[in-house]
């Protein structure tokens, strides 16, 4: 967290926000952007936690197959559900990226605005805005920023932000810590 370290000695973050701030940029929602967004916003869980549902399905299916008189097709169907669940976990990034790349928003330009009120984004298929008052938590990641709010979380990449925008986000973090 280089910016947080650099500004961590400030005791009054309001010094950073004495003038009105507004930053606007336009960038393309391409595969590299979606890949970075996935990598930075995914929550890491243990393999045991991730695969527990698929293991339960598979074990239940084999139990039904071996120890009950239920139709073997139904038991194999449940085993198949377990295998499908395991594959969806194993290939979740590829699956998520494919879904994003076939969406209407893929390979379009997005206009991002960060100002005193909040963050807004607009593209040919999506328009969203949330206010700083609605932001619960701001977390700096290795390649950008995660903004948590009641409706979920949004990711802002450092590669599209100016130094002034990064400092503004850092000031927002410091304001929330008071």
SEBA-794423 format. One line per field, with one value per residue: y negated, x, z negated of N, C-alpha, C in turn; residue number from 1. Coordinates in steps of 0.1 Angstrom, whole numbers. Layout:
N
ny	(Y|...)
nx	(X|...)
nz	(Z|...)
cay	(Y|...)
cax	(X|...)
caz	(Z|...)
cy	(Y|...)
cx	(X|...)
cz	(Z|...)
resi	(NUM|...)
***
This chain:
178
ny	(12|-15|-43|-46|-42|-64|-85|-80|-92|-115|-134|-147|-141|-157|-178|-171|-173|-199|-213|-211|-180|-163|-137|-123|-97|-76|-42|-10|19|46|79|81|62|73|97|88|76|98|113|95|91|115|137|155|189|219|251|272|259|248|270|285|288|301|325|336|340|359|380|386|394|417|432|436|451|474|484|483|489|472|457|462|443|419|417|416|392|374|378|368|342|334|337|318|295|294|290|265|249|254|242|216|189|188|194|172|151|157|154|126|116|122|106|77|55|60|51|24|-11|-27|-53|-67|-85|-101|-119|-145|-137|-109|-78|-73|-55|-50|-34|-21|-2|0|-20|-34|-45|-54|-68|-84|-83|-59|-40|-15|-4|-8|7|11|29|50|42|22|8|18|11|12|15|13|26|43|48|28|26|6|1|-6|-12|-28|-51|-84|-98|-118|-109|-85|-95|-109|-87|-75|-94|-92|-67|-73|-91|-75|-60|-76)
nx	(8|15|7|-10|9|26|9|2|12|-2|-23|-46|-67|-84|-71|-61|-83|-92|-99|-123|-127|-125|-124|-121|-122|-118|-120|-114|-135|-120|-106|-83|-89|-111|-100|-81|-99|-113|-92|-84|-107|-117|-126|-105|-106|-103|-95|-110|-133|-142|-147|-166|-194|-195|-182|-200|-223|-213|-206|-231|-245|-230|-235|-263|-263|-250|-261|-289|-321|-328|-334|-307|-300|-308|-291|-266|-270|-269|-243|-231|-238|-222|-197|-199|-202|-177|-161|-170|-159|-132|-127|-136|-126|-121|-147|-161|-148|-154|-182|-183|-171|-189|-209|-230|-215|-189|-158|-164|-163|-159|-170|-156|-162|-149|-156|-163|-188|-192|-188|-192|-202|-204|-215|-222|-240|-244|-251|-241|-241|-227|-228|-203|-212|-225|-206|-191|-166|-132|-107|-73|-58|-33|-32|-51|-82|-108|-141|-165|-199|-235|-248|-229|-197|-172|-146|-117|-92|-57|-43|-59|-63|-53|-25|-35|-61|-57|-46|-68|-86|-71|-73|-100|-101|-86|-104|-125|-114|-113)
nz	(0|11|14|-8|-28|-24|-29|-54|-77|-80|-100|-97|-73|-59|-50|-25|-9|-3|19|46|61|92|114|146|169|198|207|222|219|219|224|208|188|175|166|148|130|120|108|87|72|63|37|16|8|-10|5|-5|-14|10|26|12|16|41|34|15|32|49|32|20|43|50|27|29|52|45|21|21|35|55|87|109|128|117|95|107|120|99|91|114|111|90|102|122|106|94|117|124|104|107|132|129|133|161|170|159|173|199|199|194|217|237|231|235|227|233|248|251|247|215|195|168|138|110|82|58|49|54|72|107|136|171|199|232|226|198|169|140|106|74|42|20|-6|-6|-5|-22|-28|-18|0|7|33|48|74|77|65|42|38|14|11|2|23|33|46|62|86|91|113|110|133|148|134|124|107|89|86|73|49|40|35|15|-5|-10|-22|-45|-57|-64|-83|-105)
cay	(0|-26|-56|-47|-44|-77|-95|-75|-101|-127|-132|-153|-138|-167|-187|-166|-175|-213|-218|-202|-170|-155|-129|-115|-89|-66|-30|1|31|57|91|78|55|83|107|81|74|111|116|86|91|129|140|168|199|232|261|279|251|246|283|293|291|312|338|340|345|372|391|389|402|431|439|440|461|487|489|482|495|461|458|459|430|407|417|411|378|367|379|359|328|332|335|305|284|294|284|250|243|255|233|204|177|190|193|158|142|160|147|111|113|124|97|64|45|64|43|11|-21|-31|-66|-67|-98|-101|-133|-147|-130|-95|-72|-70|-50|-50|-29|-20|8|-1|-32|-32|-55|-53|-80|-81|-80|-45|-32|-9|-1|-10|15|10|42|49|35|12|4|24|2|20|8|22|34|52|42|24|25|-4|4|-16|-16|-38|-62|-93|-99|-126|-101|-76|-102|-111|-75|-73|-104|-87|-57|-79|-97|-64|-54|-85)
cax	(0|24|0|-14|21|31|0|-2|16|-11|-33|-59|-69|-92|-61|-60|-96|-96|-105|-132|-120|-132|-115|-129|-114|-125|-112|-121|-138|-115|-103|-73|-95|-120|-91|-76|-110|-115|-80|-83|-119|-121|-122|-97|-111|-96|-100|-120|-145|-147|-152|-174|-207|-193|-179|-213|-231|-207|-208|-246|-248|-225|-243|-276|-261|-245|-268|-304|-328|-332|-330|-293|-299|-310|-279|-255|-273|-264|-228|-227|-239|-210|-186|-201|-199|-162|-155|-173|-150|-119|-126|-144|-121|-124|-161|-165|-143|-162|-195|-181|-167|-200|-220|-231|-206|-175|-151|-170|-157|-166|-166|-156|-160|-147|-157|-167|-201|-191|-182|-202|-197|-214|-211|-234|-250|-245|-249|-242|-235|-229|-222|-193|-219|-230|-194|-188|-152|-123|-95|-63|-53|-20|-34|-62|-90|-121|-150|-176|-212|-246|-252|-218|-184|-167|-131|-111|-78|-47|-38|-68|-64|-42|-19|-44|-73|-52|-45|-81|-91|-64|-79|-113|-98|-82|-116|-133|-107|-115)
caz	(0|11|12|-22|-36|-21|-35|-67|-88|-81|-111|-93|-59|-53|-43|-12|-2|-5|32|52|69|102|123|156|178|206|210|228|211|227|216|197|177|168|160|136|121|114|99|76|64|59|23|16|-1|-10|14|-12|-14|23|32|3|22|51|27|9|43|54|21|20|55|49|16|35|62|39|9|22|47|63|101|111|136|108|87|116|123|87|92|124|106|82|111|128|96|93|129|124|94|113|143|126|139|175|172|157|183|211|197|195|231|246|227|243|223|237|258|253|238|203|190|153|131|96|77|44|45|55|84|117|148|181|212|241|220|184|163|126|97|60|35|10|-18|-6|-6|-36|-30|-6|-2|18|36|55|87|77|53|41|31|9|7|-1|35|37|46|75|87|99|116|109|146|154|124|123|93|81|83|63|37|35|29|2|-14|-13|-31|-58|-63|-69|-95|-117)
cy	(-13|-40|-57|-49|-58|-88|-91|-84|-113|-124|-138|-151|-149|-178|-184|-170|-189|-219|-207|-193|-164|-149|-121|-109|-80|-54|-19|13|43|69|89|71|65|93|100|79|87|114|108|87|105|131|154|177|211|241|269|272|250|259|291|297|302|325|344|346|359|383|395|397|416|439|444|451|474|493|488|488|484|463|454|446|418|406|412|397|370|367|369|345|325|329|321|293|283|287|269|243|243|244|220|191|177|188|179|149|145|153|132|108|115|114|85|54|48|55|30|1|-25|-44|-66|-81|-95|-115|-133|-139|-115|-90|-69|-64|-49|-44|-27|-10|7|-16|-30|-43|-51|-64|-75|-77|-65|-35|-28|-8|-3|-2|14|24|40|41|25|10|12|14|10|11|18|31|43|46|39|23|14|-1|-8|-21|-26|-51|-71|-93|-107|-118|-91|-83|-106|-99|-72|-82|-99|-75|-63|-86|-87|-58|-63|-81)
cx	(9|18|-4|-2|26|22|-4|2|7|-21|-47|-60|-77|-83|-60|-72|-101|-102|-114|-124|-129|-122|-124|-119|-123|-115|-121|-123|-133|-111|-93|-79|-104|-111|-85|-87|-113|-104|-80|-95|-123|-117|-116|-103|-103|-102|-111|-133|-151|-154|-162|-188|-205|-190|-192|-222|-226|-209|-222|-250|-243|-232|-256|-274|-258|-254|-283|-308|-332|-327|-315|-291|-299|-297|-268|-257|-267|-249|-223|-228|-227|-198|-187|-198|-184|-156|-158|-164|-136|-117|-134|-139|-124|-139|-166|-160|-151|-176|-194|-179|-178|-212|-220|-220|-191|-170|-158|-162|-166|-161|-167|-154|-159|-147|-161|-179|-200|-184|-194|-195|-208|-208|-224|-244|-252|-243|-251|-236|-237|-222|-212|-200|-224|-218|-191|-173|-144|-111|-86|-58|-39|-21|-45|-69|-103|-129|-163|-188|-223|-250|-241|-205|-180|-152|-127|-96|-69|-42|-47|-69|-51|-36|-29|-56|-69|-51|-58|-87|-84|-69|-93|-111|-95|-95|-124|-127|-109|-127)
cz	(0|9|-3|-31|-36|-29|-50|-79|-89|-92|-107|-78|-52|-46|-28|-3|-4|8|38|61|80|112|133|166|186|208|216|219|219|218|205|185|169|161|147|125|113|104|86|67|59|44|23|5|0|0|8|-12|0|29|23|9|33|45|21|20|47|44|20|32|54|38|22|45|56|29|10|35|57|78|103|119|127|99|95|119|111|87|102|120|98|91|118|119|95|105|129|114|101|124|141|132|154|178|170|168|196|210|199|210|241|242|236|240|228|248|261|244|227|198|175|148|116|91|63|39|45|68|94|129|158|194|221|235|205|179|148|118|83|53|24|-3|-18|-6|-20|-38|-17|-9|10|20|43|68|88|64|54|33|27|6|6|11|40|36|61|74|96|101|115|123|153|145|125|109|84|77|72|49|31|29|15|-9|-19|-24|-45|-65|-70|-82|-107|-125)
resi	(1|2|3|4|5|6|7|8|9|10|11|12|13|14|15|16|17|18|19|20|21|22|23|24|25|26|27|28|29|30|31|32|33|34|35|36|37|38|39|40|41|42|43|44|45|46|47|48|49|50|51|52|53|54|55|56|57|58|59|60|61|62|63|64|65|66|67|68|69|70|71|72|73|74|75|76|77|78|79|80|81|82|83|84|85|86|87|88|89|90|91|92|93|94|95|96|97|98|99|100|101|102|103|104|105|106|107|108|109|110|111|112|113|114|115|116|117|118|119|120|121|122|123|124|125|126|127|128|129|130|131|132|133|134|135|136|137|138|139|140|141|142|143|144|145|146|147|148|149|150|151|152|153|154|155|156|157|158|159|160|161|162|163|164|165|166|167|168|169|170|171|172|173|174|175|176|177|178)
***
